[in-house]
Amino acid sequence: MEKLDARGLSCPEPVIMIRKAMMAKAARYEMIVDNIASKENVTRYAQHQGYAVSAAERDGEYTLTMTK
């Protein structure tokens, strides 16, 4: 599983990060983001790529787990 930290980044940077990471075609990714827009955009992109996405929120940060 590849872990990505996109805290402090605004869109489209987190989406670009996950897009580059997904070129490896791994079955699972985890990304931490710290704003709603990034959470929604990364989730939308991952789902479009065929990944199921679950999100957990803690202290204003979202951990997105993407699995295929």
PyMOL Python script that loads the backbone (N, CA, C, O; Angstrom):
from pymol import cmd

cmd.read_pdbstr("""\
ATOM      1  N   MET A   1       0.845  -1.169   0.000  1.00  0.00           N
ATOM      2  CA  MET A   1       0.000   0.000   0.000  1.00  0.00           C
ATOM      3  C   MET A   1       0.896   1.240   0.000  1.00  0.00           C
ATOM      4  O   MET A   1       1.841   1.343   0.782  1.00  0.00           O
ATOM      5  N   GLU A   2       0.582   2.160  -0.879  1.00  0.00           N
ATOM      6  CA  GLU A   2       1.318   3.416  -0.948  1.00  0.00           C
ATOM      7  C   GLU A   2       0.602   4.458  -0.102  1.00  0.00           C
ATOM      8  O   GLU A   2      -0.614   4.622  -0.202  1.00  0.00           O
ATOM      9  N   LYS A   3       1.366   5.163   0.733  1.00  0.00           N
ATOM     10  CA  LYS A   3       0.799   6.207   1.587  1.00  0.00           C
ATOM     11  C   LYS A   3       1.266   7.559   1.076  1.00  0.00           C
ATOM     12  O   LYS A   3       2.456   7.785   0.852  1.00  0.00           O
ATOM     13  N   LEU A   4       0.301   8.454   0.899  1.00  0.00           N
ATOM     14  CA  LEU A   4       0.587   9.789   0.394  1.00  0.00           C
ATOM     15  C   LEU A   4       0.106  10.829   1.390  1.00  0.00           C
ATOM     16  O   LEU A   4      -0.968  10.689   1.975  1.00  0.00           O
ATOM     17  N   ASP A   5       0.896  11.864   1.581  1.00  0.00           N
ATOM     18  CA  ASP A   5       0.540  12.937   2.506  1.00  0.00           C
ATOM     19  C   ASP A   5       0.351  14.219   1.703  1.00  0.00           C
ATOM     20  O   ASP A   5       1.317  14.792   1.200  1.00  0.00           O
ATOM     21  N   ALA A   6      -0.895  14.663   1.586  1.00  0.00           N
ATOM     22  CA  ALA A   6      -1.200  15.880   0.825  1.00  0.00           C
ATOM     23  C   ALA A   6      -1.672  17.008   1.739  1.00  0.00           C
ATOM     24  O   ALA A   6      -2.328  17.945   1.284  1.00  0.00           O
ATOM     25  N   ARG A   7      -1.341  16.920   3.016  1.00  0.00           N
ATOM     26  CA  ARG A   7      -1.724  17.993   3.945  1.00  0.00           C
ATOM     27  C   ARG A   7      -1.027  19.285   3.537  1.00  0.00           C
ATOM     28  O   ARG A   7       0.154  19.295   3.193  1.00  0.00           O
ATOM     29  N   GLY A   8      -1.790  20.372   3.585  1.00  0.00           N
ATOM     30  CA  GLY A   8      -1.239  21.670   3.244  1.00  0.00           C
ATOM     31  C   GLY A   8      -1.291  21.990   1.753  1.00  0.00           C
ATOM     32  O   GLY A   8      -0.956  23.102   1.346  1.00  0.00           O
ATOM     33  N   LEU A   9      -1.706  21.030   0.943  1.00  0.00           N
ATOM     34  CA  LEU A   9      -1.799  21.246  -0.498  1.00  0.00           C
ATOM     35  C   LEU A   9      -3.240  21.537  -0.884  1.00  0.00           C
ATOM     36  O   LEU A   9      -4.172  20.968  -0.316  1.00  0.00           O
ATOM     37  N   SER A  10      -3.415  22.416  -1.842  1.00  0.00           N
ATOM     38  CA  SER A  10      -4.766  22.701  -2.332  1.00  0.00           C
ATOM     39  C   SER A  10      -4.917  22.102  -3.726  1.00  0.00           C
ATOM     40  O   SER A  10      -3.934  21.848  -4.423  1.00  0.00           O
ATOM     41  N   CYS A  11      -6.154  21.887  -4.109  1.00  0.00           N
ATOM     42  CA  CYS A  11      -6.424  21.285  -5.410  1.00  0.00           C
ATOM     43  C   CYS A  11      -5.915  22.198  -6.514  1.00  0.00           C
ATOM     44  O   CYS A  11      -6.011  23.421  -6.409  1.00  0.00           O
ATOM     45  N   PRO A  12      -5.381  21.614  -7.554  1.00  0.00           N
ATOM     46  CA  PRO A  12      -5.465  20.212  -7.945  1.00  0.00           C
ATOM     47  C   PRO A  12      -4.282  19.346  -7.506  1.00  0.00           C
ATOM     48  O   PRO A  12      -4.185  18.198  -7.939  1.00  0.00           O
ATOM     49  N   GLU A  13      -3.383  19.852  -6.665  1.00  0.00           N
ATOM     50  CA  GLU A  13      -2.179  19.107  -6.306  1.00  0.00           C
ATOM     51  C   GLU A  13      -2.434  17.706  -5.734  1.00  0.00           C
ATOM     52  O   GLU A  13      -1.765  16.765  -6.161  1.00  0.00           O
ATOM     53  N   PRO A  14      -3.372  17.519  -4.786  1.00  0.00           N
ATOM     54  CA  PRO A  14      -3.614  16.160  -4.291  1.00  0.00           C
ATOM     55  C   PRO A  14      -4.104  15.202  -5.389  1.00  0.00           C
ATOM     56  O   PRO A  14      -3.742  14.025  -5.393  1.00  0.00           O
ATOM     57  N   VAL A  15      -4.919  15.704  -6.306  1.00  0.00           N
ATOM     58  CA  VAL A  15      -5.403  14.852  -7.403  1.00  0.00           C
ATOM     59  C   VAL A  15      -4.246  14.477  -8.315  1.00  0.00           C
ATOM     60  O   VAL A  15      -4.169  13.339  -8.777  1.00  0.00           O
ATOM     61  N   ILE A  16      -3.354  15.407  -8.580  1.00  0.00           N
ATOM     62  CA  ILE A  16      -2.177  15.110  -9.410  1.00  0.00           C
ATOM     63  C   ILE A  16      -1.301  14.073  -8.720  1.00  0.00           C
ATOM     64  O   ILE A  16      -0.776  13.170  -9.371  1.00  0.00           O
ATOM     65  N   MET A  17      -1.139  14.199  -7.393  1.00  0.00           N
ATOM     66  CA  MET A  17      -0.343  13.222  -6.638  1.00  0.00           C
ATOM     67  C   MET A  17      -0.926  11.822  -6.754  1.00  0.00           C
ATOM     68  O   MET A  17      -0.194  10.865  -7.006  1.00  0.00           O
ATOM     69  N   ILE A  18      -2.248  11.690  -6.573  1.00  0.00           N
ATOM     70  CA  ILE A  18      -2.849  10.358  -6.624  1.00  0.00           C
ATOM     71  C   ILE A  18      -2.840   9.817  -8.046  1.00  0.00           C
ATOM     72  O   ILE A  18      -2.675   8.615  -8.256  1.00  0.00           O
ATOM     73  N   ARG A  19      -3.014  10.696  -9.016  1.00  0.00           N
ATOM     74  CA  ARG A  19      -2.973  10.251 -10.414  1.00  0.00           C
ATOM     75  C   ARG A  19      -1.603   9.664 -10.747  1.00  0.00           C
ATOM     76  O   ARG A  19      -1.520   8.603 -11.366  1.00  0.00           O
ATOM     77  N   LYS A  20      -0.531  10.342 -10.345  1.00  0.00           N
ATOM     78  CA  LYS A  20       0.822   9.834 -10.587  1.00  0.00           C
ATOM     79  C   LYS A  20       1.050   8.519  -9.854  1.00  0.00           C
ATOM     80  O   LYS A  20       1.631   7.586 -10.410  1.00  0.00           O
ATOM     81  N   ALA A  21       0.594   8.444  -8.608  1.00  0.00           N
ATOM     82  CA  ALA A  21       0.773   7.221  -7.826  1.00  0.00           C
ATOM     83  C   ALA A  21       0.022   6.054  -8.451  1.00  0.00           C
ATOM     84  O   ALA A  21       0.520   4.928  -8.457  1.00  0.00           O
ATOM     85  N   MET A  22      -1.172   6.313  -8.977  1.00  0.00           N
ATOM     86  CA  MET A  22      -1.997   5.246  -9.541  1.00  0.00           C
ATOM     87  C   MET A  22      -1.450   4.693 -10.856  1.00  0.00           C
ATOM     88  O   MET A  22      -1.954   3.688 -11.358  1.00  0.00           O
ATOM     89  N   MET A  23      -0.440   5.325 -11.411  1.00  0.00           N
ATOM     90  CA  MET A  23       0.212   4.773 -12.591  1.00  0.00           C
ATOM     91  C   MET A  23       0.878   3.441 -12.269  1.00  0.00           C
ATOM     92  O   MET A  23       1.121   2.637 -13.169  1.00  0.00           O
ATOM     93  N   ALA A  24       1.173   3.203 -11.002  1.00  0.00           N
ATOM     94  CA  ALA A  24       1.782   1.946 -10.560  1.00  0.00           C
ATOM     95  C   ALA A  24       0.774   0.807 -10.518  1.00  0.00           C
ATOM     96  O   ALA A  24       1.156  -0.358 -10.406  1.00  0.00           O
ATOM     97  N   LYS A  25      -0.528   1.140 -10.607  1.00  0.00           N
ATOM     98  CA  LYS A  25      -1.606   0.142 -10.634  1.00  0.00           C
ATOM     99  C   LYS A  25      -1.664  -0.713  -9.361  1.00  0.00           C
ATOM    100  O   LYS A  25      -1.998  -1.896  -9.428  1.00  0.00           O
ATOM    101  N   ALA A  26      -1.345  -0.130  -8.219  1.00  0.00           N
ATOM    102  CA  ALA A  26      -1.429  -0.863  -6.953  1.00  0.00           C
ATOM    103  C   ALA A  26      -2.896  -1.102  -6.597  1.00  0.00           C
ATOM    104  O   ALA A  26      -3.787  -0.421  -7.104  1.00  0.00           O
ATOM    105  N   ALA A  27      -3.129  -2.065  -5.731  1.00  0.00           N
ATOM    106  CA  ALA A  27      -4.489  -2.409  -5.333  1.00  0.00           C
ATOM    107  C   ALA A  27      -5.000  -1.510  -4.213  1.00  0.00           C
ATOM    108  O   ALA A  27      -6.203  -1.455  -3.960  1.00  0.00           O
ATOM    109  N   ARG A  28      -4.086  -0.802  -3.536  1.00  0.00           N
ATOM    110  CA  ARG A  28      -4.521  -0.002  -2.388  1.00  0.00           C
ATOM    111  C   ARG A  28      -3.630   1.227  -2.208  1.00  0.00           C
ATOM    112  O   ARG A  28      -2.407   1.159  -2.334  1.00  0.00           O
ATOM    113  N   TYR A  29      -4.275   2.334  -1.913  1.00  0.00           N
ATOM    114  CA  TYR A  29      -3.576   3.592  -1.635  1.00  0.00           C
ATOM    115  C   TYR A  29      -4.207   4.228  -0.402  1.00  0.00           C
ATOM    116  O   TYR A  29      -5.376   4.001  -0.091  1.00  0.00           O
ATOM    117  N   GLU A  30      -3.402   5.031   0.293  1.00  0.00           N
ATOM    118  CA  GLU A  30      -3.917   5.792   1.418  1.00  0.00           C
ATOM    119  C   GLU A  30      -3.387   7.222   1.285  1.00  0.00           C
ATOM    120  O   GLU A  30      -2.197   7.432   1.052  1.00  0.00           O
ATOM    121  N   MET A  31      -4.266   8.181   1.433  1.00  0.00           N
ATOM    122  CA  MET A  31      -3.872   9.585   1.310  1.00  0.00           C
ATOM    123  C   MET A  31      -4.475  10.384   2.445  1.00  0.00           C
ATOM    124  O   MET A  31      -5.636  10.198   2.809  1.00  0.00           O
ATOM    125  N   ILE A  32      -3.668  11.281   3.001  1.00  0.00           N
ATOM    126  CA  ILE A  32      -4.148  12.193   4.041  1.00  0.00           C
ATOM    127  C   ILE A  32      -4.291  13.579   3.414  1.00  0.00           C
ATOM    128  O   ILE A  32      -3.356  14.094   2.801  1.00  0.00           O
ATOM    129  N   VAL A  33      -5.466  14.169   3.575  1.00  0.00           N
ATOM    130  CA  VAL A  33      -5.722  15.531   3.103  1.00  0.00           C
ATOM    131  C   VAL A  33      -6.307  16.325   4.268  1.00  0.00           C
ATOM    132  O   VAL A  33      -6.795  15.751   5.242  1.00  0.00           O
ATOM    133  N   ASP A  34      -6.252  17.646   4.154  1.00  0.00           N
ATOM    134  CA  ASP A  34      -6.732  18.454   5.278  1.00  0.00           C
ATOM    135  C   ASP A  34      -7.787  19.484   4.885  1.00  0.00           C
ATOM    136  O   ASP A  34      -7.978  20.482   5.580  1.00  0.00           O
ATOM    137  N   ASN A  35      -8.474  19.237   3.764  1.00  0.00           N
ATOM    138  CA  ASN A  35      -9.585  20.118   3.417  1.00  0.00           C
ATOM    139  C   ASN A  35     -10.641  19.346   2.637  1.00  0.00           C
ATOM    140  O   ASN A  35     -10.349  18.352   1.972  1.00  0.00           O
ATOM    141  N   ILE A  36     -11.859  19.823   2.734  1.00  0.00           N
ATOM    142  CA  ILE A  36     -13.003  19.127   2.135  1.00  0.00           C
ATOM    143  C   ILE A  36     -12.883  19.033   0.617  1.00  0.00           C
ATOM    144  O   ILE A  36     -13.195  17.994   0.035  1.00  0.00           O
ATOM    145  N   ALA A  37     -12.433  20.113  -0.029  1.00  0.00           N
ATOM    146  CA  ALA A  37     -12.340  20.105  -1.497  1.00  0.00           C
ATOM    147  C   ALA A  37     -11.397  19.006  -1.972  1.00  0.00           C
ATOM    148  O   ALA A  37     -11.706  18.297  -2.930  1.00  0.00           O
ATOM    149  N   SER A  38     -10.264  18.858  -1.320  1.00  0.00           N
ATOM    150  CA  SER A  38      -9.320  17.802  -1.707  1.00  0.00           C
ATOM    151  C   SER A  38      -9.922  16.427  -1.456  1.00  0.00           C
ATOM    152  O   SER A  38      -9.771  15.519  -2.273  1.00  0.00           O
ATOM    153  N   LYS A  39     -10.605  16.276  -0.326  1.00  0.00           N
ATOM    154  CA  LYS A  39     -11.252  15.000  -0.017  1.00  0.00           C
ATOM    155  C   LYS A  39     -12.233  14.618  -1.116  1.00  0.00           C
ATOM    156  O   LYS A  39     -12.224  13.486  -1.599  1.00  0.00           O
ATOM    157  N   GLU A  40     -13.078  15.564  -1.509  1.00  0.00           N
ATOM    158  CA  GLU A  40     -14.087  15.278  -2.525  1.00  0.00           C
ATOM    159  C   GLU A  40     -13.470  15.033  -3.898  1.00  0.00           C
ATOM    160  O   GLU A  40     -13.889  14.119  -4.608  1.00  0.00           O
ATOM    161  N   ASN A  41     -12.485  15.835  -4.279  1.00  0.00           N
ATOM    162  CA  ASN A  41     -11.878  15.685  -5.600  1.00  0.00           C
ATOM    163  C   ASN A  41     -11.060  14.406  -5.731  1.00  0.00           C
ATOM    164  O   ASN A  41     -11.126  13.735  -6.761  1.00  0.00           O
ATOM    165  N   VAL A  42     -10.290  14.059  -4.700  1.00  0.00           N
ATOM    166  CA  VAL A  42      -9.509  12.818  -4.741  1.00  0.00           C
ATOM    167  C   VAL A  42     -10.452  11.621  -4.743  1.00  0.00           C
ATOM    168  O   VAL A  42     -10.226  10.652  -5.468  1.00  0.00           O
ATOM    169  N   THR A  43     -11.510  11.684  -3.934  1.00  0.00           N
ATOM    170  CA  THR A  43     -12.494  10.596  -3.907  1.00  0.00           C
ATOM    171  C   THR A  43     -13.122  10.405  -5.279  1.00  0.00           C
ATOM    172  O   THR A  43     -13.229   9.281  -5.769  1.00  0.00           O
ATOM    173  N   ARG A  44     -13.532  11.498  -5.892  1.00  0.00           N
ATOM    174  CA  ARG A  44     -14.163  11.435  -7.223  1.00  0.00           C
ATOM    175  C   ARG A  44     -13.198  10.837  -8.257  1.00  0.00           C
ATOM    176  O   ARG A  44     -13.593   9.994  -9.062  1.00  0.00           O
ATOM    177  N   TYR A  45     -11.946  11.272  -8.232  1.00  0.00           N
ATOM    178  CA  TYR A  45     -10.965  10.760  -9.191  1.00  0.00           C
ATOM    179  C   TYR A  45     -10.727   9.262  -8.978  1.00  0.00           C
ATOM    180  O   TYR A  45     -10.709   8.495  -9.940  1.00  0.00           O
ATOM    181  N   ALA A  46     -10.546   8.850  -7.732  1.00  0.00           N
ATOM    182  CA  ALA A  46     -10.282   7.438  -7.434  1.00  0.00           C
ATOM    183  C   ALA A  46     -11.462   6.566  -7.850  1.00  0.00           C
ATOM    184  O   ALA A  46     -11.263   5.489  -8.412  1.00  0.00           O
ATOM    185  N   GLN A  47     -12.672   7.011  -7.585  1.00  0.00           N
ATOM    186  CA  GLN A  47     -13.848   6.244  -7.986  1.00  0.00           C
ATOM    187  C   GLN A  47     -13.928   6.138  -9.502  1.00  0.00           C
ATOM    188  O   GLN A  47     -14.310   5.095 -10.032  1.00  0.00           O
ATOM    189  N   HIS A  48     -13.574   7.198 -10.195  1.00  0.00           N
ATOM    190  CA  HIS A  48     -13.565   7.179 -11.656  1.00  0.00           C
ATOM    191  C   HIS A  48     -12.543   6.170 -12.184  1.00  0.00           C
ATOM    192  O   HIS A  48     -12.705   5.625 -13.276  1.00  0.00           O
ATOM    193  N   GLN A  49     -11.493   5.928 -11.400  1.00  0.00           N
ATOM    194  CA  GLN A  49     -10.466   4.960 -11.784  1.00  0.00           C
ATOM    195  C   GLN A  49     -10.814   3.537 -11.336  1.00  0.00           C
ATOM    196  O   GLN A  49     -10.025   2.615 -11.541  1.00  0.00           O
ATOM    197  N   GLY A  50     -11.981   3.357 -10.732  1.00  0.00           N
ATOM    198  CA  GLY A  50     -12.433   2.030 -10.335  1.00  0.00           C
ATOM    199  C   GLY A  50     -12.102   1.627  -8.913  1.00  0.00           C
ATOM    200  O   GLY A  50     -12.195   0.447  -8.576  1.00  0.00           O
ATOM    201  N   TYR A  51     -11.720   2.566  -8.074  1.00  0.00           N
ATOM    202  CA  TYR A  51     -11.383   2.269  -6.682  1.00  0.00           C
ATOM    203  C   TYR A  51     -12.570   2.564  -5.774  1.00  0.00           C
ATOM    204  O   TYR A  51     -13.316   3.519  -5.994  1.00  0.00           O
ATOM    205  N   ALA A  52     -12.731   1.739  -4.762  1.00  0.00           N
ATOM    206  CA  ALA A  52     -13.693   2.017  -3.699  1.00  0.00           C
ATOM    207  C   ALA A  52     -12.968   2.897  -2.691  1.00  0.00           C
ATOM    208  O   ALA A  52     -11.804   2.650  -2.376  1.00  0.00           O
ATOM    209  N   VAL A  53     -13.638   3.910  -2.188  1.00  0.00           N
ATOM    210  CA  VAL A  53     -12.992   4.876  -1.297  1.00  0.00           C
ATOM    211  C   VAL A  53     -13.720   4.930   0.036  1.00  0.00           C
ATOM    212  O   VAL A  53     -14.945   5.041   0.087  1.00  0.00           O
ATOM    213  N   SER A  54     -12.949   4.848   1.111  1.00  0.00           N
ATOM    214  CA  SER A  54     -13.515   5.082   2.438  1.00  0.00           C
ATOM    215  C   SER A  54     -12.729   6.235   3.059  1.00  0.00           C
ATOM    216  O   SER A  54     -11.531   6.384   2.822  1.00  0.00           O
ATOM    217  N   ALA A  55     -13.421   7.041   3.852  1.00  0.00           N
ATOM    218  CA  ALA A  55     -12.792   8.213   4.456  1.00  0.00           C
ATOM    219  C   ALA A  55     -13.011   8.205   5.960  1.00  0.00           C
ATOM    220  O   ALA A  55     -14.098   7.886   6.442  1.00  0.00           O
ATOM    221  N   ALA A  56     -11.974   8.556   6.684  1.00  0.00           N
ATOM    222  CA  ALA A  56     -12.057   8.703   8.139  1.00  0.00           C
ATOM    223  C   ALA A  56     -11.551  10.095   8.484  1.00  0.00           C
ATOM    224  O   ALA A  56     -10.502  10.519   7.998  1.00  0.00           O
ATOM    225  N   GLU A  57     -12.301  10.809   9.325  1.00  0.00           N
ATOM    226  CA  GLU A  57     -11.934  12.170   9.706  1.00  0.00           C
ATOM    227  C   GLU A  57     -11.466  12.194  11.152  1.00  0.00           C
ATOM    228  O   GLU A  57     -12.077  11.583  12.028  1.00  0.00           O
ATOM    229  N   ARG A  58     -10.361  12.917  11.388  1.00  0.00           N
ATOM    230  CA  ARG A  58      -9.881  13.094  12.751  1.00  0.00           C
ATOM    231  C   ARG A  58      -9.131  14.416  12.836  1.00  0.00           C
ATOM    232  O   ARG A  58      -8.164  14.640  12.108  1.00  0.00           O
ATOM    233  N   ASP A  59      -9.575  15.272  13.715  1.00  0.00           N
ATOM    234  CA  ASP A  59      -8.946  16.576  13.953  1.00  0.00           C
ATOM    235  C   ASP A  59      -8.811  17.406  12.676  1.00  0.00           C
ATOM    236  O   ASP A  59      -7.795  18.069  12.468  1.00  0.00           O
ATOM    237  N   GLY A  60      -9.829  17.367  11.827  1.00  0.00           N
ATOM    238  CA  GLY A  60      -9.816  18.167  10.610  1.00  0.00           C
ATOM    239  C   GLY A  60      -9.015  17.588   9.469  1.00  0.00           C
ATOM    240  O   GLY A  60      -8.866  18.227   8.427  1.00  0.00           O
ATOM    241  N   GLU A  61      -8.493  16.380   9.650  1.00  0.00           N
ATOM    242  CA  GLU A  61      -7.750  15.708   8.592  1.00  0.00           C
ATOM    243  C   GLU A  61      -8.523  14.478   8.159  1.00  0.00           C
ATOM    244  O   GLU A  61      -9.173  13.821   8.973  1.00  0.00           O
ATOM    245  N   TYR A  62      -8.449  14.170   6.871  1.00  0.00           N
ATOM    246  CA  TYR A  62      -9.173  13.043   6.313  1.00  0.00           C
ATOM    247  C   TYR A  62      -8.172  12.020   5.793  1.00  0.00           C
ATOM    248  O   TYR A  62      -7.263  12.352   5.033  1.00  0.00           O
ATOM    249  N   THR A  63      -8.353  10.782   6.211  1.00  0.00           N
ATOM    250  CA  THR A  63      -7.547   9.689   5.679  1.00  0.00           C
ATOM    251  C   THR A  63      -8.426   8.941   4.688  1.00  0.00           C
ATOM    252  O   THR A  63      -9.441   8.350   5.057  1.00  0.00           O
ATOM    253  N   LEU A  64      -8.021   8.977   3.434  1.00  0.00           N
ATOM    254  CA  LEU A  64      -8.762   8.308   2.362  1.00  0.00           C
ATOM    255  C   LEU A  64      -8.071   6.993   2.046  1.00  0.00           C
ATOM    256  O   LEU A  64      -6.873   6.961   1.763  1.00  0.00           O
ATOM    257  N   THR A  65      -8.828   5.918   2.096  1.00  0.00           N
ATOM    258  CA  THR A  65      -8.298   4.606   1.742  1.00  0.00           C
ATOM    259  C   THR A  65      -8.983   4.174   0.466  1.00  0.00           C
ATOM    260  O   THR A  65     -10.209   4.078   0.402  1.00  0.00           O
ATOM    261  N   MET A  66      -8.173   3.913  -0.557  1.00  0.00           N
ATOM    262  CA  MET A  66      -8.692   3.555  -1.879  1.00  0.00           C
ATOM    263  C   MET A  66      -8.268   2.123  -2.195  1.00  0.00           C
ATOM    264  O   MET A  66      -7.078   1.808  -2.199  1.00  0.00           O
ATOM    265  N   THR A  67      -9.241   1.264  -2.456  1.00  0.00           N
ATOM    266  CA  THR A  67      -8.940  -0.138  -2.744  1.00  0.00           C
ATOM    267  C   THR A  67      -9.637  -0.569  -4.019  1.00  0.00           C
ATOM    268  O   THR A  67     -10.717  -0.085  -4.358  1.00  0.00           O
ATOM    269  N   LYS A  68      -8.997  -1.482  -4.708  1.00  0.00           N
ATOM    270  CA  LYS A  68      -9.557  -2.004  -5.948  1.00  0.00           C
ATOM    271  C   LYS A  68      -9.893  -3.460  -5.768  1.00  0.00           C
ATOM    272  O   LYS A  68     -10.381  -4.101  -6.699  1.00  0.00           O
TER     273      LYS A  68
END
""", "prot")
cmd.dss("prot")
cmd.show_as("cartoon", "prot")
cmd.util.cbc("prot")
cmd.orient("prot")
